[in-house]
């Protein structure tokens, strides 16, 4: 199943670097400071901690990167996972088993990866500002006693950090080692038949979810991401075949499954970009899976917009249906196509924001403020506008839109770019990436193309897949064949043999 196709991971891992010689001088042991910039810590240089750019980075012309503080509103109400409202170092002190975890001690960079995960990666992965960040309060207490899960977490953090630092060979190497350890561990779990009950399935789905994030962050081939998404899908189907039917209120294990289910669904929807002939991996509608949406953590990724995101694969399927009709020499959309088109249009226009589990609009407003609520709504409108474009291009198939449709789409695409610019520094900016790809595939205005490209470079996320989005769009804009829309984007990626995965 998952990871079994990676044939290059066999054999021993590279040896650790030689141990130091027996010391010839002795000194008192002082606690190593962990307050310098990430660039100096990776290069093992002393940092004078001057902000925004320390002296060593300024002298060397390097990108001075500082960890973001975990906010004072960090909290965890679940008694079994009591982490204090503290800094990354404070949280690590609470996770007493971390330092004995083999993954944490695998390389000299591994402890830095965990620090970076706490202060940067885990802070950026949720949408909005959830009261509890499941990437910290759910994942880390499990990972401290689970070497395989910890390897996957550190691989994701390392991939994020490696792109930000650029040309940091030791970080790249350490990240790859954590990823390879994760792949081998997954293969061994499956080969040994360890995946046989709900707890082991929950563990494997969580590890696979982190593998998927790693593959997006490293711009791995789409086929690799699809392999692991399908593995997660198969594990959920396995649970359903065994009669899985969680009761409300959900238990702790169901909360973890809810977290994985939401992250998996988000990745499937975001990566339904072009009308590919491959079947998307969205799970079928099942009442028992809908119960997972009642978890207190559900919404940390979709933030109430899951109903919109879940329309994306349906529009993708409709697009593919029209291309199939064209192949059958049907010059106009079939009546069946038109019925589906009208229904999807109705669903897009009638959608309204879902409330988050355990919250009302009033408590949400009190908890996060008017600004957060407005940004959440704006991000949802970006997705809705992306769906309007996707649906409008689907009825054209491979043919160019009419002049009237072109003008309609152009205005919506510009609105997406304008709104995304307002949300650039917002924690909801992660919701705009899919719509920006769709809008970018249709934009004709050179100024707006430039603004979109620059926004991807400036993004607060500093992640490799955003550079990949810019590269693919620029290839499309420079192409002389006048390709257009999601179908045109698919042709460009085939022409240049590139793939695109986002989150």
N, C-alpha and C positions, 0 to 999 in steps of 0.2 A: 504494500500500500504506500503510505507516505515515505518519502525519502529513499525508497528501495531502488530508484532508478539512478541514484548517484553512485556511479561505479568507482569514482576516483578517490573515495574516502577510505579505502581499505589500507592496511599496513600500519606500521607504527607512526605515532606523531613525532614531529621534530623534537630532538632532545632539548631539555631546558638548558639555559646557558650554564657554564661551569660555575661551581661554587667558589666563593672567595677564598684566598689563601688564609691560613691561620694567622690571626692578627699579631703584629709585632709591636703595636702600641695599644694602650687601653685608655678609655675615656668614659666619663659618666654618660649614661644613656639619657638622652633628652627626647621628649615626644616630638615626633616630626610634625611640623605645621602643615595644615592642609587648607590654608587660606589664600594661597597665591593663585594666579591665573592658571587656567587649564593648559595653556600653551607651555608655560615654564615647567609645570609639573610633569607634562608629558616628555619634555626635553631634559628633565632632571636638572633644571637650572634654578638658582635662587632668585626669587621674585621680590622686588621691592614693593609690590602691591599698590603701586600708583594707578589710579583709575582716571580715565577709561583705558589708558594704554600704559603698561608698566615700562620701566626703563629698558629692560632687556629686549622686549618686543619692539619698542620704538627704535632702538639702536639697530636691530636686525631687520627692520621693515616687515615684521611678522604680524599676523592677525591675532591680536590679544583677545582671548576669549575668557569671559568670567562666568562661573556658574551662577544660575539664578537661585535666589533663596526660596525655599519652600515657605509659602505664606503662613502668617500666624493663624489663619483660619483653618489650617489643616486639622482634621479631626477624624476620630474613629469611634463609633458608638458600640461596635460589636465587642463584647467583653473578651472573647477568645483571641482578639487581635489588637490588644491595647498598645498603640504607639502614641507617644507624647506629641503635643503640639510643639515641634522642635525643628531645629536646623537639620540638614542631611546628616551631619556628624551625630547629632542627638538621636536621630532615628536609628542610625547604625548601632549606637550603644544599646538601644532597646532590643535589637535583633542579636541576642547574645550568641547564637549558634553560627552566625555568618562567617566568622573568621576561621572556623574549623571546616567550612565547606570547601571541598576540593576545587570547585570552580573558582572560588574567590582567590585561591592561592595558585592558580594554574600559571599565570604569568605576572611579571612585575607591573603590568598595566591593569590587571583585573580589578584591583581595589579601586583604581581611578575610574574604571568603567561603572562600578556600582555607585560611586559618588556622583558621576555624571548622570546616571540614570535617575537618581533621586532629585537632583537639582535642575535637570534640563529635560531629558527625554520623557520621563513619566509626567512631567508638568505639561508638556505640549500635546501628549496623545489624546487626552479627553477634549471634548468640545465644551466651551463655557467654563464655569467654575463650580463643578460639583462639590457638594458639602463633603463627600468622601471620594477621594481619588482611588478608584479600584486598582489602578496600575501600581499603587503603593500599598494601600491597606489590604487588598486581597492577595496580590501577587507576592510581595516580599516575605510575609510570614510563612507562606508555603515554600518559597524558594530557599529560605535559609536552611531548611532541612532536606532539600531536594536538589541534589547536584545537577541533574539533567535540566531541570527548570531554570536553575541559576545560570547554567551555561547559555541557555536561550536568551535570558534577560540580558546578560553581559554582551552577547553577540549583537543584540539590537542596539544597546547603548554604544558599543564600540563602532558599529557602522555609522551611527549618527555623528559621533565625535570625529571619526576618521575623515568624513567629508568636510566638517567644519575646519579641521586643522590643515588639511591638504598636505600631501607628500610626507605624512608621518608614517614611515615604513613600519616602525615597531607597533604602532596602533593597528595598522592594517593586518599585520601578521598575527597579533594577539587576537584580534576580532575573528579572523579566519579559523584559528584554533578552537575558539569557543563554538563557532558554527559547526565545525567538523565533529567536535565532541557531541553536539546535539544531534546531528544526523545519525551518527553511529549509535547513540543511545536509543533513538527512535527505532532504528532498524532492529536492534537487539530486543526491544520491548515487543515488537510485532512478531519477530522470529521465534521468541521463546513462549509465545502465547500468554503474555502477562495481561493483555487487554481483555478481561473477561467479566468485569463487573463495573458498576456505575462509578466508583471512585477511580479506578484505573482509566476508564474512558474519559472522565473529567480531567485527569492529569494529562493524558495524551493530547486531548483537544487544546488545552491551554499551551502546552509546549509547541504544538503545531501552529497555533495562532501567532506565537512569537517568531517562529520560522517565517511565516508569511510576512510579518512586518520587516524582518531582516531582508527578505528578498525584494520588497519594495524599496527599502532604504539603500540597497546596493544596486538597484536597477538590474536585477537578475532577469534572465529570460522569462517571458510570460508563462511559458510551459512549466517552469519550476514552481511559480506561484500557484498556477492552476492545479498542479499535482497535490499540493498541500491543502488547498481549499477543498478539493474533492475528497481528500482524506478526512477532513473535519466533517464534511457533509455525510460521508459514509458512517462515521462514528455516531452522529446524531440519528441517522436512520437505523443503526444497530440498536440504539437505545429504544427507539419507537417500536421496533420489532419485538423487543423484550417486554413491551407493555409499559414503557415509561410514561407516567402520568402524575406530575408533581401536584401536590395539594397546596392550597393557600392557607396560612402563610408558608412561604417557601423555607426549606431548611438551608443550612449553610452550603451544602453541596449543590443544591439547586441554584443558589446565588452565584456560585462560581460558573455553573453551566450557563446561566443567564448572561454573565459577563462575556463568556466566549461566544455565545450565540449572537450577541449584539455586534461584537467586533467582526465576526465572520460575515454576518449579513452586510455590514458596512463595506467590507472589502469587496464582496461580490458585486454590490450595487455600484460602487465607485469605478470598478474595472469593467463595467458594461459600457464601453466607450464607443466602439465601432460595431456595425452590424455583421459580426463574424458568424461563420457557419457553425461554430462550436456551440454546443448547448451550454447556457449559463448554469452556475452551480447553486442557484438559490434553492433553499429547502422548500418542499411542498408545504402548503398551509395545513397545519395540524393543530387542533385545539390544545393538545397537551403542551406544544411548544409555545402557544400564545400565552400560557400561564407564566412562562419565564419573563414576560414583559411586566409582571407585577413585582419583580425584585426591586428592592430599594436602590440597587445600583444601575438598573436599566435606564438609559437616557444619558449616561455619562459620555457616550459617543454620538448618538443621534440627537440628543437634547430635544426630544419631542418631535423631530422631523422624520421619523422612520417611515411614516406613511408616504411621504414624498419620495424618499430614497428608494423605497420598494417598488415604485412605479417605473424606475429606470430600466430594469431588465425586461419589463413588459413592453416598453416602447422599443427596446432593442429587438425583441422577438417580432414585433410588428414590422419594423424596418426590414428585417430578414425575410419576412413573408412577402413584402412587396418586391424585393430583389428576386425571390423565387418565382413570383408571378411574371416578372419580366423575362426570366429565363424560359418560361413557358409561352412567351410571345403574347402575353396579355398587356396590351398597350395602355390600358386604364386600370385603376385599382378595382378589384372585385367587390361585389356587394358585401361579402363577408369581411373584407378588409375595411370597408367604410364603416361597418357597424362597430368593429373593434376600435377604429380610429375615433369615432364619435364618443364611445364610452370612455376611452382613455383621456380624451380632451375634457370630458365632463368631470372625471376624477381629479385631474390636475387643477381645474378651475375651482372646484368645490372644496378642495382640501383645506383644513384648518389645523392649527397647531394643537398637538396632543399635550395634555398636561403630564408632567413627570410623576411617576409613582410616589405616593406619599406627599404630594405637593398640590396646592391649589394656586390659582393665578395670584391670589393675595399673598400667600406665604412665599411664593417664588419672588414676587416683587420686593417683599420685605427682606428676603435673604440676599438677593443679588443686586437689587437696585434697578431703577428705571433704565439706566444705560444698558445693563446686561440684557434686560428684557427686549429693548429695542434692537440691539445687535442680533439677538437670537432670531427675531422676526425678519430682520434684513437678510440674514444668511439663508433663511428658509425661502425668501423671495428670489434669491439668486438661484437656488435649486429649481424652483418653479419655472423661472425664466429659461433655465437650461433645458428643462423638459419641454417647454413650448417650442424651442428651436429643434430639439431632437424629433419631436412629433411632426413638426412642419416639414422637416427634411425627409422623414420616413415615407411620406406619400409620394415624393418625387423619385424614390428609388435611386438609380444611378444617373438619372437625367438632371440637368440643372434646373433650379426653381424658376418660376415665372418672374418677370420684373417686379410684380406686386409682392410676391412672396419674398424675393430678395430684399426689398426695402423693409418689409415687416421684420425679417430676421435680423437685418443689420441694426435696426433700432434696438431690438431686444439685446443683441450682443453688446452694443455700446452700454446699455443700462447695466448689464452684468459686470463689465469692466469698471464702470463708475462706482457701483455699489461695493464691489470687491475692494476697491481702493480705500473706501471709507472703513472697511473691516480689516484692513491690512494688519493692524496691530491688535486686533481683537482675538480672544480665544476661540471665536467661531470661524476664523479664517480657514480652518481645515475643511469646513463644509463647502467652500467655494471652488475647490480645485477641479472637481469633475465638470462643473458648469463652465469654468474658464477654458477647459480643453474644448468643450463643445462650442462655446462662443468663438474661441480662437480659430477653429476650423472653418468658420463662416465669415469672419471679419474681413472687410474689403478696405476699410479706412486705414491708411498707413500710420497716421498718428496714434490711433487706438491700438494698432498692432504693436507699436513701439512701447506704449504705456503698459500693455499686458506683459510684454517680454521683460520690461524693467521691474514690474511688480513681482514676477517670479524670482528674479535675482535678489530683490530686497527682502523677500519673505522672512518673517521672524522665525520660521521653522528651520531654515538652513539645512535642508535635506536634499539628497542627491536626486530624488525623483522629480523635484521641481525643475532642476536643470535639464533633466531628460524631456520634460514637457516643453520647455522653451526650445530645445534643439529640434524636436519633432515639428513644432509649429513653424519654426523658421525654415525648416526644409520644405514645408508645405507652401509657405508664402513665397519662397524663392523658386518654386517649381514653375515651369513654363507651360504646363498642360492645363492650367486653370482648374485644378481639382478643387472640390468644394464640399464642405460639410463632413459629417462623421464617415460617410462612405469614401470620400476623397482622402480623408486622413488615413483610412485603412489602406488605400492604394499606395500612399506615400510611404507608409511603414513597410509595406511589402517591397516596394521599389528599392528602398535603402536598407532593407534587412535589419530593421530596428524594431524593438518592442517597447511597450509603455505600460508600466504598472504604477498606480497611484494610491494614496490613502489620505 
